[in-house]
């Protein structure tokens, strides 16, 4: 299997399995028959590619102040979280971080369940 290409569908399956279960690379090595260093590279590569490819479609940044305020209002009415534009996997995205159309590369978000800061890489 040295030098054999790993097809994209297998790369995505491996990454989703890792993200969904938190399995060790050792365990994934036996299930997918891919070396641990390759698994590390693949998971990193796929996790970096997803927001680049899907981000513009699914992580839309408001284009105006009015749009930002409207989204924050709807989010507060539905979920009772003021000044938020959305949430990703239970993490609140404070609205004051997304005031410009430029996508912020790295910022702190707060876990709604533990109120601890985390870094979100986009």
N, CA, C and O atoms as a DFTB+ gen file, in Angstrom:
488 C
 N C O
     1  1       0.823      -1.200       0.000
     2  2       0.000       0.000       0.000
     3  2       0.863       1.258       0.000
     4  3       0.338       2.368       0.094
     5  1       2.153       1.099      -0.103
     6  2       3.060       2.237      -0.132
     7  2       2.845       3.014      -1.420
     8  3       2.849       2.439      -2.508
     9  1       2.657       4.330      -1.293
    10  2       2.487       5.183      -2.456
    11  2       1.110       5.131      -3.082
    12  3       0.873       5.804      -4.084
    13  1       0.196       4.359      -2.529
    14  2      -1.153       4.253      -3.085
    15  2      -1.957       5.499      -2.722
    16  3      -1.905       5.967      -1.585
    17  1      -2.697       6.030      -3.687
    18  2      -3.524       7.199      -3.437
    19  2      -4.749       6.818      -2.602
    20  3      -5.306       5.730      -2.746
    21  1      -5.145       7.729      -1.740
    22  2      -6.335       7.518      -0.922
    23  2      -7.427       8.398      -1.516
    24  3      -7.313       9.624      -1.524
    25  1      -8.472       7.774      -2.005
    26  2      -9.524       8.489      -2.735
    27  2     -10.271       9.458      -1.809
    28  3     -10.353       9.225      -0.603
    29  1     -10.814      10.541      -2.373
    30  2     -11.493      11.555      -1.561
    31  2     -12.616      11.013      -0.681
    32  3     -12.781      11.458       0.455
    33  1     -13.394      10.052      -1.200
    34  2     -14.500       9.533      -0.391
    35  2     -13.969       8.837       0.865
    36  3     -14.587       8.920       1.927
    37  1     -12.843       8.160       0.749
    38  2     -12.240       7.497       1.906
    39  2     -11.651       8.531       2.868
    40  3     -11.702       8.341       4.083
    41  1     -11.098       9.614       2.340
    42  2     -10.559      10.696       3.171
    43  2     -11.677      11.335       4.002
    44  3     -11.515      11.577       5.198
    45  1     -12.808      11.604       3.350
    46  2     -13.944      12.208       4.071
    47  2     -14.502      11.247       5.113
    48  3     -14.816      11.659       6.230
    49  1     -14.627       9.979       4.760
    50  2     -15.142       8.981       5.707
    51  2     -14.229       8.878       6.926
    52  3     -14.705       8.824       8.060
    53  1     -12.930       8.852       6.693
    54  2     -11.961       8.784       7.785
    55  2     -12.085       9.998       8.694
    56  3     -12.124       9.863       9.917
    57  1     -12.147      11.180       8.097
    58  2     -12.239      12.417       8.883
    59  2     -13.545      12.481       9.656
    60  3     -13.551      12.840      10.834
    61  1     -14.653      12.136       9.007
    62  2     -15.939      12.154       9.709
    63  2     -15.962      11.152      10.858
    64  3     -16.508      11.435      11.924
    65  1     -15.372       9.988      10.639
    66  2     -15.302       8.985      11.709
    67  2     -14.505       9.527      12.898
    68  3     -14.910       9.375      14.050
    69  1     -13.369      10.161      12.602
    70  2     -12.540      10.738      13.660
    71  2     -13.294      11.834      14.414
    72  3     -13.290      11.856      15.644
    73  1     -13.937      12.740      13.684
    74  2     -14.646      13.851      14.322
    75  2     -15.875      13.388      15.097
    76  3     -16.193      13.940      16.150
    77  1     -16.563      12.378      14.578
    78  2     -17.798      11.907      15.218
    79  2     -17.532      11.069      16.462
    80  3     -18.289      11.130      17.431
    81  1     -16.458      10.289      16.433
    82  2     -16.228       9.341      17.529
    83  2     -15.070       9.711      18.438
    84  3     -15.029       9.290      19.594
    85  1     -14.123      10.499      17.925
    86  2     -12.932      10.805      18.698
    87  2     -11.986       9.623      18.810
    88  3     -11.116       9.583      19.680
    89  1     -12.169       8.660      17.913
    90  2     -11.297       7.477      17.935
    91  2      -9.847       7.884      17.758
    92  3      -9.547       8.901      17.132
    93  1      -8.959       7.090      18.309
    94  2      -7.532       7.357      18.171
    95  2      -7.079       7.054      16.749
    96  3      -7.718       6.285      16.031
    97  1      -5.968       7.671      16.353
    98  2      -5.414       7.389      15.028
    99  2      -4.990       5.928      14.933
   100  3      -5.039       5.329      13.858
   101  1      -4.576       5.361      16.053
   102  2      -4.194       3.948      16.057
   103  2      -5.389       3.065      15.680
   104  3      -5.271       2.163      14.851
   105  1      -6.533       3.338      16.298
   106  2      -7.742       2.571      15.994
   107  2      -8.160       2.771      14.534
   108  3      -8.521       1.816      13.846
   109  1      -8.107       4.019      14.075
   110  2      -8.468       4.305      12.693
   111  2      -7.493       3.652      11.715
   112  3      -7.870       3.253      10.613
   113  1      -6.236       3.552      12.140
   114  2      -5.212       2.892      11.319
   115  2      -5.630       1.450      11.005
   116  3      -5.480       0.991       9.873
   117  1      -6.143       0.755      11.989
   118  2      -6.553      -0.633      11.777
   119  2      -7.862      -0.727      10.978
   120  3      -8.026      -1.646      10.175
   121  1      -8.787       0.206      11.187
   122  2     -10.065       0.164      10.484
   123  2      -9.941       0.548       9.017
   124  3     -10.583      -0.056       8.156
   125  1      -9.114       1.554       8.731
   126  2      -9.012       2.067       7.361
   127  2      -7.765       1.582       6.627
   128  3      -7.627       1.791       5.422
   129  1      -6.858       0.934       7.360
   130  2      -5.595       0.455       6.777
   131  2      -4.798       1.588       6.139
   132  3      -4.296       1.483       5.020
   133  1      -4.706       2.665       6.895
   134  2      -3.935       3.838       6.497
   135  2      -2.977       4.141       7.640
   136  3      -3.356       4.018       8.804
   137  1      -1.753       4.532       7.336
   138  2      -0.763       4.795       8.383
   139  2      -1.199       5.961       9.270
   140  3      -1.928       6.851       8.833
   141  1      -0.744       5.940      10.513
   142  2      -1.098       7.010      11.449
   143  2      -0.613       8.380      10.969
   144  3      -1.370       9.347      11.069
   145  1       0.632       8.509      10.446
   146  2       1.030       9.833       9.938
   147  2       0.139      10.312       8.781
   148  3      -0.166      11.501       8.676
   149  1      -0.271       9.384       7.924
   150  2      -1.161       9.753       6.822
   151  2      -2.530      10.176       7.357
   152  3      -3.130      11.119       6.839
   153  1      -3.023       9.497       8.374
   154  2      -4.302       9.861       8.985
   155  2      -4.229      11.282       9.543
   156  3      -5.142      12.083       9.341
   157  1      -3.151      11.583      10.235
   158  2      -2.970      12.924      10.795
   159  2      -3.000      13.975       9.688
   160  3      -3.648      15.012       9.828
   161  1      -2.308      13.707       8.607
   162  2      -2.258      14.634       7.476
   163  2      -3.646      14.780       6.839
   164  3      -4.089      15.893       6.557
   165  1      -4.319      13.663       6.617
   166  2      -5.634      13.673       5.958
   167  2      -6.663      14.426       6.794
   168  3      -7.394      15.263       6.266
   169  1      -6.727      14.138       8.089
   170  2      -7.702      14.801       8.955
   171  2      -7.470      16.311       8.945
   172  3      -8.420      17.087       8.840
   173  1      -6.221      16.721       9.052
   174  2      -5.894      18.148       9.022
   175  2      -6.285      18.766       7.687
   176  3      -6.901      19.831       7.647
   177  1      -5.931      18.106       6.610
   178  2      -6.220      18.609       5.270
   179  2      -7.726      18.751       5.031
   180  3      -8.177      19.773       4.513
   181  1      -8.496      17.741       5.402
   182  2      -9.950      17.788       5.196
   183  2     -10.588      18.858       6.086
   184  3     -11.475      19.587       5.641
   185  1     -10.140      18.952       7.339
   186  2     -10.708      19.958       8.254
   187  2     -10.396      21.382       7.795
   188  3     -11.178      22.295       8.061
   189  1      -9.292      21.583       7.124
   190  2      -8.975      22.904       6.580
   191  2      -9.742      23.174       5.289
   192  3     -10.077      24.323       5.002
   193  1     -10.024      22.138       4.511
   194  2     -10.706      22.305       3.227
   195  2     -12.201      22.559       3.387
   196  3     -12.789      23.288       2.590
   197  1     -12.815      21.975       4.395
   198  2     -14.269      22.089       4.553
   199  2     -14.726      23.546       4.672
   200  3     -15.611      23.953       3.919
   201  1     -14.163      24.354       5.586
   202  2     -14.647      25.737       5.644
   203  2     -14.311      26.556       4.405
   204  3     -15.043      27.484       4.060
   205  1     -13.208      26.224       3.729
   206  2     -12.859      26.957       2.512
   207  2     -13.866      26.680       1.404
   208  3     -14.265      27.595       0.683
   209  1     -14.277      25.423       1.263
   210  2     -15.194      25.045       0.192
   211  2     -16.661      25.273       0.557
   212  3     -17.439      25.758      -0.264
   213  1     -17.039      24.923       1.791
   214  2     -18.445      25.004       2.190
   215  2     -18.786      26.270       2.967
   216  3     -19.954      26.643       3.073
   217  1     -17.770      26.925       3.506
   218  2     -17.983      28.124       4.314
   219  2     -18.803      29.199       3.631
   220  3     -19.763      29.696       4.220
   221  1     -18.458      29.579       2.401
   222  2     -19.231      30.631       1.741
   223  2     -20.715      30.291       1.574
   224  3     -21.557      31.189       1.565
   225  1     -21.039      29.009       1.443
   226  2     -22.438      28.609       1.278
   227  2     -23.174      28.466       2.601
   228  3     -24.368      28.755       2.689
   229  1     -22.456      28.015       3.638
   230  2     -23.125      27.666       4.892
   231  2     -22.765      28.560       6.069
   232  3     -23.457      28.526       7.087
   233  1     -21.725      29.344       5.968
   234  2     -21.340      30.268       7.033
   235  2     -21.353      31.686       6.474
   236  3     -20.327      32.366       6.440
   237  1     -22.513      32.111       6.043
   238  2     -22.650      33.421       5.420
   239  2     -22.488      34.519       6.463
   240  3     -23.076      34.462       7.543
   241  1     -21.690      35.507       6.123
   242  2     -21.484      36.668       6.980
   243  2     -22.437      37.762       6.511
   244  3     -22.512      38.036       5.313
   245  1     -23.160      38.387       7.424
   246  2     -24.079      39.456       7.024
   247  2     -23.355      40.552       6.241
   248  3     -22.223      40.911       6.563
   249  1     -24.020      41.080       5.212
   250  2     -23.385      42.083       4.353
   251  2     -23.651      43.515       4.806
   252  3     -23.002      44.443       4.325
   253  1     -24.590      43.705       5.718
   254  2     -24.887      45.064       6.189
   255  2     -25.225      45.039       7.675
   256  3     -25.517      43.990       8.251
   257  1     -25.178      46.206       8.267
   258  2     -25.529      46.352       9.687
   259  2     -26.993      45.969       9.905
   260  3     -27.325      45.328      10.903
   261  1     -27.859      46.354       8.984
   262  2     -29.281      46.031       9.106
   263  2     -29.508      44.517       9.067
   264  3     -30.293      43.985       9.852
   265  1     -28.835      43.840       8.171
   266  2     -28.959      42.387       8.081
   267  2     -28.449      41.711       9.352
   268  3     -29.054      40.758       9.843
   269  1     -27.326      42.214       9.881
   270  2     -26.761      41.671      11.121
   271  2     -27.743      41.826      12.288
   272  3     -27.933      40.898      13.075
   273  1     -28.361      43.000      12.391
   274  2     -29.318      43.243      13.479
   275  2     -30.561      42.367      13.332
   276  3     -31.095      41.877      14.326
   277  1     -31.024      42.169      12.090
   278  2     -32.198      41.324      11.844
   279  2     -31.926      39.875      12.243
   280  3     -32.762      39.232      12.877
   281  1     -30.752      39.367      11.869
   282  2     -30.388      37.987      12.225
   283  2     -30.283      37.846      13.733
   284  3     -30.770      36.867      14.297
   285  1     -29.654      38.808      14.392
   286  2     -29.513      38.772      15.852
   287  2     -30.887      38.799      16.526
   288  3     -31.108      38.098      17.514
   289  1     -31.800      39.601      15.996
   290  2     -33.153      39.679      16.560
   291  2     -33.876      38.335      16.431
   292  3     -34.491      37.860      17.386
   293  1     -33.796      37.727      15.243
   294  2     -34.446      36.429      15.024
   295  2     -33.834      35.349      15.906
   296  3     -34.549      34.501      16.441
   297  1     -32.519      35.378      16.057
   298  2     -31.856      34.381      16.897
   299  2     -32.282      34.537      18.354
   300  3     -32.504      33.545      19.049
   301  1     -32.396      35.780      18.813
   302  2     -32.823      36.011      20.200
   303  2     -34.277      35.582      20.409
   304  3     -34.607      34.992      21.438
   305  1     -35.138      35.872      19.448
   306  2     -36.541      35.478      19.575
   307  2     -36.697      33.962      19.635
   308  3     -37.497      33.443      20.414
   309  1     -35.936      33.264      18.816
   310  2     -36.066      31.813      18.751
   311  2     -35.334      31.096      19.882
   312  3     -35.872      30.159      20.471
   313  1     -34.102      31.534      20.191
   314  2     -33.261      30.786      21.127
   315  2     -32.995      31.499      22.449
   316  3     -32.358      30.931      23.337
   317  1     -33.466      32.718      22.592
   318  2     -33.298      33.497      23.836
   319  2     -31.836      33.807      24.160
   320  3     -31.455      33.874      25.329
   321  1     -31.021      33.996      23.121
   322  2     -29.639      34.434      23.276
   323  2     -29.521      35.802      22.616
   324  3     -29.568      35.893      21.389
   325  1     -29.369      36.873      23.402
   326  2     -29.257      38.200      22.794
   327  2     -27.894      38.413      22.132
   328  3     -26.900      37.800      22.520
   329  1     -27.867      39.285      21.136
   330  2     -26.631      39.710      20.467
   331  2     -25.850      38.568      19.838
   332  3     -24.620      38.598      19.835
   333  1     -26.529      37.572      19.311
   334  2     -25.861      36.447      18.651
   335  2     -26.358      36.328      17.216
   336  3     -27.509      36.637      16.909
   337  1     -25.467      35.876      16.352
   338  2     -25.830      35.663      14.954
   339  2     -26.037      34.205      14.630
   340  3     -26.544      33.875      13.558
   341  1     -25.652      33.317      15.544
   342  2     -25.807      31.904      15.286
   343  2     -24.998      31.084      16.262
   344  3     -24.383      31.616      17.186
   345  1     -25.006      29.783      16.045
   346  2     -24.261      28.869      16.898
   347  2     -23.758      27.723      16.042
   348  3     -24.439      27.270      15.122
   349  1     -22.560      27.260      16.354
   350  2     -21.989      26.111      15.673
   351  2     -21.703      25.062      16.719
   352  3     -20.865      25.271      17.596
   353  1     -22.388      23.934      16.641
   354  2     -22.162      22.823      17.552
   355  2     -22.254      23.240      19.018
   356  3     -21.440      22.818      19.840
   357  1     -23.248      24.069      19.344
   358  2     -23.454      24.493      20.733
   359  2     -22.588      25.654      21.156
   360  3     -22.663      26.076      22.310
   361  1     -21.772      26.187      20.271
   362  2     -20.938      27.345      20.578
   363  2     -21.612      28.599      20.054
   364  3     -22.043      28.647      18.901
   365  1     -21.703      29.605      20.895
   366  2     -22.370      30.852      20.536
   367  2     -21.404      31.742      19.769
   368  3     -20.241      31.880      20.150
   369  1     -21.889      32.348      18.683
   370  2     -21.083      33.301      17.925
   371  2     -21.570      34.707      18.241
   372  3     -22.595      35.131      17.708
   373  1     -20.856      35.446      19.101
   374  2     -21.291      36.805      19.454
   375  2     -21.345      37.700      18.226
   376  3     -20.453      37.654      17.378
   377  1     -22.381      38.505      18.131
   378  2     -22.587      39.325      16.945
   379  2     -21.549      40.416      16.785
   380  3     -21.301      40.852      15.661
   381  1     -20.933      40.874      17.864
   382  2     -19.970      41.957      17.743
   383  2     -18.695      41.530      17.024
   384  3     -17.888      42.384      16.658
   385  1     -18.495      40.243      16.815
   386  2     -17.302      39.764      16.128
   387  2     -17.430      39.815      14.620
   388  3     -16.426      39.782      13.909
   389  1     -18.645      39.896      14.129
   390  2     -18.868      39.822      12.690
   391  2     -19.473      41.121      12.160
   392  3     -20.484      41.089      11.458
   393  1     -18.878      42.242      12.483
   394  2     -19.454      43.521      12.075
   395  2     -19.044      43.940      10.669
   396  3     -19.628      44.864      10.104
   397  1     -18.057      43.278      10.107
   398  2     -17.660      43.616       8.748
   399  2     -17.899      42.407       7.845
   400  3     -18.101      41.293       8.328
   401  1     -17.876      42.628       6.570
   402  2     -18.068      41.537       5.609
   403  2     -16.851      40.627       5.565
   404  3     -16.964      39.460       5.189
   405  1     -15.689      41.144       5.943
   406  2     -14.477      40.331       5.956
   407  2     -14.619      39.226       6.986
   408  3     -15.000      39.474       8.130
   409  1     -14.310      38.006       6.575
   410  2     -14.408      36.864       7.472
   411  2     -13.214      36.856       8.419
   412  3     -12.066      36.885       7.974
   413  1     -13.473      36.817       9.691
   414  2     -12.404      36.796      10.679
   415  2     -11.803      35.404      10.685
   416  3     -12.532      34.416      10.774
   417  1     -10.484      35.310      10.591
   418  2      -9.800      34.029      10.491
   419  2      -9.817      33.258      11.804
   420  3      -9.966      32.036      11.800
   421  1      -9.672      33.934      12.894
   422  2      -9.583      33.228      14.174
   423  2     -10.152      34.138      15.255
   424  3      -9.716      35.282      15.382
   425  1     -11.096      33.668      16.020
   426  2     -11.614      34.466      17.110
   427  2     -12.137      33.568      18.210
   428  3     -12.361      32.375      18.007
   429  1     -12.330      34.161      19.381
   430  2     -12.810      33.377      20.511
   431  2     -14.319      33.223      20.426
   432  3     -15.043      34.169      20.114
   433  1     -14.771      32.023      20.708
   434  2     -16.197      31.779      20.864
   435  2     -16.382      31.164      22.243
   436  3     -15.415      30.707      22.851
   437  1     -17.576      31.148      22.726
   438  2     -17.827      30.655      24.065
   439  2     -18.754      29.456      24.032
   440  3     -19.830      29.495      23.436
   441  1     -18.316      28.391      24.684
   442  2     -19.105      27.176      24.764
   443  2     -20.321      27.461      25.640
   444  3     -20.175      27.847      26.800
   445  1     -21.508      27.274      25.095
   446  2     -22.739      27.600      25.812
   447  2     -22.939      26.734      27.046
   448  3     -23.606      27.156      27.991
   449  1     -22.381      25.544      27.055
   450  2     -22.607      24.644      28.188
   451  2     -21.634      24.879      29.328
   452  3     -21.990      24.676      30.489
   453  1     -20.408      25.303      29.024
   454  2     -19.413      25.487      30.085
   455  2     -18.941      26.921      30.218
   456  3     -18.202      27.238      31.149
   457  1     -19.348      27.793      29.313
   458  2     -18.944      29.200      29.308
   459  2     -17.428      29.361      29.279
   460  3     -16.886      30.287      29.883
   461  1     -16.747      28.462      28.580
   462  2     -15.298      28.572      28.452
   463  2     -14.950      29.032      27.039
   464  3     -15.571      28.595      26.070
   465  1     -13.954      29.917      26.923
   466  2     -13.592      30.374      25.584
   467  2     -12.896      29.297      24.782
   468  3     -12.119      28.509      25.321
   469  1     -13.176      29.267      23.496
   470  2     -12.515      28.368      22.558
   471  2     -12.142      29.182      21.336
   472  3     -12.672      30.274      21.132
   473  1     -11.242      28.668      20.525
   474  2     -10.856      29.366      19.304
   475  2     -11.539      28.676      18.126
   476  3     -11.491      27.452      18.003
   477  1     -12.163      29.453      17.279
   478  2     -12.789      28.945      16.065
   479  2     -11.942      29.379      14.893
   480  3     -11.703      30.572      14.707
   481  1     -11.485      28.430      14.102
   482  2     -10.690      28.729      12.924
   483  2     -11.590      28.637      11.711
   484  3     -12.240      27.617      11.482
   485  1     -11.625      29.696      10.944
   486  2     -12.462      29.697       9.741
   487  2     -11.557      29.810       8.535
   488  3     -12.038      29.830       7.402
